[in-house]
Structure formats: structure tokens, C-alpha cells
Amino acid sequence: MTPYLTIALTSLVAYLVAVRRLGMRPSDLPRAVAGVAGSLGTGVIFTLVNLAAAGALVLGLRALTGRFFTLYSLDDVVWLVVSLLQGWLWRLWRDAPRPRAPVS
């Protein structure tokens, strides 16, 4: 079974459980998908900024010390995973309800 078929089947089962058992409305799904897309976009921005900052640090260390520091450490999937989580967390924090300022 390919990953695509597995993901499609588990998504279908999750959809059916959500609608039939949990009482969730199908009309709310597009808003949820838009939220995921926004979080992914934020995660991609964090990925680019993190990789650019790390690359600049490596090149700066090379220039300042005269020693060779490799850029191969930037070729790790951990950068992508952690940056996507960073973007997701930032997005949740940004969208969280804020307490109202006290009225004097």
C-alpha cells in the first residue's frame, strides 16, 4: 500500500468519525484547511529564515576564524521539522485570544 492510499484512507475514516460520531460540521472543514495552509506558510518562512541565519553563522565563523566550517549541517531534515513546528506554534500564539485591556 502506498503512503498516499494509506493517508487517504485514514483521512476518510477521520472525516467519517468526526462527522458521524463527534458531531463536527463538514462546512467547518475549509476553515480548518485554511488554518493549516497558513501554519505551513509560516513554517516555510521560519525554515528560510533559520537556514539563512545558520548559513550566515557558518560563513561568518569561516571569515572570522580562518577555519573551515561545513554547510553540510544545513542539509538535515531536522531543520524543516523544527521550523515547521516553530511556525505552527507561532501561528497558534498569534491567533490565541488576547485578554482585554482594563477599562478605567
N, C-alpha and C positions, 0 to 999 in steps of 0.2 A: 504494500500500500504506500503510495507516495505521501509526502508530508502535506501536499495541497488537499488531497482527498481526506486525510485524517482531520485537518484543520476545518475543512468544510463540514464534515460530519459532526464534529464536536461543536461547531458554531450553530449548526441546525438544532442539535439537541439542547444546547444552552438557550437558544431562542424559544424553543417549544416549552421548556421548563419555566422560563421567565414569564411567558405569556399565560400558559395554562395553569401553572401551579402558584406562581408568585404574584400574579395579577398585574404584571407590568404591561404598559400600553405600547403597542408597536409604533404608534405615532411619536413616541419619545426617542426612538432609535436614531433618527437622523441627527438630533441634537447631540446625542452621545458620540456618534461618529465624528461630528464636527469638533467636539472636545478632544477626542483622540488625535485628530489631524492637527489641531492647534498645539497639543502637547508634543507631538512628533516634530513639528516645525520648530518649536522652542528647543527641543533636544538637539536638532540638527545645528541650530545656531550655537548652542553650547559646545557641540562637538568641534565645529570650525574654530571657535574662539580658543578652546582648550588645546587643540592641536597647533594652532598658530602660536600661542603663548609658550607651549613646550618646545616647539621648534626654535623660537626666538631665544629661549633659555639655553638650549643646546648650542646654537650658533654663537651666542654671547659668551658662553663658557669657553668655546674654542678660541674666540678672539682674545679674551682676557687672559687665559692661561697658556695659550700656545699648545695645549694638549688636544688630542683627538677625542671627541665625544661623538658617539654614533647617533644617527637619527633613526636607526632601526627600532629603537624602543617605542617609536610612534606608530609602528606597524603592528599594533596589538588590538584585538577586538575589545579588550577591556576599556579602551578609550571611548569606543562607541557606546557600550553598555552603560558605563558610569555616566557619560554625558547625557544619554537619553533619560536616565533616572534623575539626573540633576535638572534637566529641563522639565520633566514631569512634576517633580517636587516644587520647582519654582512656579510653575503654572498653577498648581493646586494652591500654593500660598498666595499668589496674586489674586486668584479668583475666590478666596475664602472671604466670608462676610467680615466686615470690619465693624468694630464697636462704634457706636455713635458718640460724637463729642458731647460732653455735658453742656446743657443749656444753662446760661447764667441769668 
